[in-house]
């Protein structure tokens, strides 16, 4: 994934998220990082993040 056109806050959040297991990504402690990724995500990536957020909401 080429990140040069993405918001630095999005890139930073995604770097953290990609190092985590799905369980960690969906945990309460990492909600803030996920929110940061959502808030700064480019439009083409938002559908994937929305799908993950739905999983998160179903768990909590």
Secondary structure as GFF3:
##gff-version 3
##sequence-region A 1 60
A	DSSP	alpha_helix	8	18	.	.	.	ID=ss1
A	DSSP	alpha_helix	22	25	.	.	.	ID=ss2
A	DSSP	three_ten_helix	28	30	.	.	.	ID=ss3
A	DSSP	alpha_helix	31	40	.	.	.	ID=ss4
A	DSSP	alpha_helix	43	59	.	.	.	ID=ss5
###
